[in-house]
Amino acid sequence: MKNKFLIALFAILALATANVNAQQKIGYISLDYILAQMPEAKQVETELTTTKTQYDNMYQQKVKDFQTKLADYEKNAATMADVIKADREKELQGMQSSIEEFRQNSSTSLQKKQAQLLQPLLKKIEDNMHGVAKENGFAFVFNYDAGQGTTPIVLHAPDDANISDLVLKRMGVTPKPFTPAPATPAATTPAGAAPKK
């Protein structure tokens, strides 16, 4: 008798929970789609491109200097005294290390700068997404682009669950149809199409 009562209680709780969950609205946004349309994102992209160009130019100059010294070493190594030869080899090794260190540091620096510049934009999107979700009764909102390396988190959803355009409108941006952008440097503002509406 006690077991039947517990089973009935669990069944009632399960039905009540299912009923509450069925009434909750679930939505999603495309973060890439929203970012691509924000006017501030173009400034971020310009700043990142400028910084990347500076890093690339510096890297190329370091490589060119190394190649010049290496060519001179290879040309004259046979006639160099052992002490001079050892000194040149040490200098070339130091230059190689410096080039590799600069490559790694510039890549890390560019990623940090991208994160720093995007942070206020992401915060603005987040704040407006919360506002849209509250105004429209969405209990949960997912990022459609979150798993783009493999599979998006949202695999299927009704068209009216996509609130990306509502978030853009709340930020004062008129949504535009997606058009592919020209190729941009690796560490720039992500761009992408909104999922179908």
N, C-alpha and C positions, 0 to 999 in steps of 0.2 A: 504494500500500500504506500509506504514511504517513497519507494523508488518511482512509482507511478506519479506521485505528486511532484517529485523533483523533475521528472521528464516533462510533465505538463508545464511546470514553472519555466524550465529552460526553453520550451517551445514557444510559450507566450513572450518571453524576453527576446527570443530570436526574431519573432514576428514584429515586435515593437521596434527593435533595432533596425530591421530591414525597412520598415515603414518610414522611420525617421531618415535613414540614409537615402531612400528613394526620393525624398522631398528636397534633398540638398543639391544645389546646382554646382556643377563642376565646369570650369572653364580653362582656357589655355591662352597663352600669348606666344608670339614668335619674337623673341628678344632681338634676333638679328634683323628681322623686318623692321621693327620699331627703331633700332639704332640707325639703320640705313637711311631713315627718313628724318632724323633729327638734325636741324641745322648745326647744332653744336658738334655733331659727329664729324662734319666736314673739316672743322677747325682742328679737331683731334687728329684726323687723318693727315692734314697738311703738316702739322707739327711733327708727327711721327715720321713722315716721309722726309722732311728736312733733316731731322736728327739721323735717320738711317743713311741718308746721302752723305752726311758729314763723316759718319763712322766708316762707310764704304770707301770714301776717298782716302781717309787716313790709313785704312787697311791696305788699300792698293799701293799707297806710297811706301808703306813699310815693306811690302812684298817686292816692289820695284827696287828699293835700296838693297834688300837682301840679295836679289838676283844679280844686281850690278857687282856687289862685293864678292859673291860666289863666282861669277864669271872671271873677275880679276884674279881671285885665288886659284881657280883651275888653270888659268892661263900662265900664271907665274909660280905655281907651287914647286915645280921641278928645280927652279933656280933659287928658291928661298932658303935662308938659313933655318935650321931646325927650330930655333927660338921664335923667329918671326912666323914660321909656318904654324907652330903650336898656338901662338897668340892669335893669328887669323882664324884658326879653327875654333878657338874658344869664343872669339867675337861672333863668328857665324852661328855657333850654337846658341849664344845669348840672343842673337837677333831672331832665330827661329822660335825660341821660347817666348820672346817678347811678342812676336806675331800671333802665336797661339793664345797667349794670355789676353792680348787685346781683342782677338776674335771672340773669346768666351765672355770677357767683361762687357764688350759692346752689345752682345746678344742679350745678356742678363739685364744690362742697363736699359735696353730698348723695351724689354718685356715689363720691367718695373715702371718705366715711364708710361707705357700703354695702360697698365693697370691703374696708375695714379690719375691719368687723364680721363679714363673711362669711369672711374669711381663716382664722380658727381652725376654723370649721365645715368648710370645704373641706379643710383639712389633716386633720381628724379622719376625714372620709369617705375621703380618699386613703389614709391609713394603714390603715384598716380594709378598704378595697377591695384593697390589696396583700396583706393578711393572708388574706382570703377567696380571692383568686386563687392564692396559694401553697398554702393548705390543700386547695383543690379542683382543683389542676393546670391552671389557666388560664394559657396562655402570653401571651395578649393580652386586654386589656379595653378596650372603647370606651365613649364616652359617647353614649348614644342621642340626647340632646338637643342635641348639639354644633352641628348645622346647622339648628336649628329655624326660622331666618329663611327658609330655602328648603326644604331637604330634610335629614332626619336622616342622619347618617353611616352608621348601620346600617339598611339597607333591608329586609333579611330575616335572620332568625336563628331557630334552634330555641328553643322555650320555655325549655328548661333552660339556655340560654346567658345568660338574664337573671338576674344575681346581685344585683340591687338589694335584695331582701328579705334575702338572706344578709348583706349589708353592714349593713343596719339591725339585724338580730338580733345581729350581732357587736358593735354599739355599744350593745346593751341596749335597743333600741327595738322594740316589737312592731309589725310592719307592719299598716297599716289599709287597707281598700279606699279608693280615691280618691273623694272627693266634692268637687265644684267649690266653691271658696272664694268669698266675696263679693268684689266689686271692691275692689282695694287701690291705693294710690298707685303711680305709675309706677316709682319707684325703691325698691321693697321686695323682700322675698325672693321669688324666683321660685317658682311652684307649678305642678305639672303631674301628669298621670297617668303611672303606669308603663306601659310598653308591655305588650301582652298577655302573660299568663303561660301 
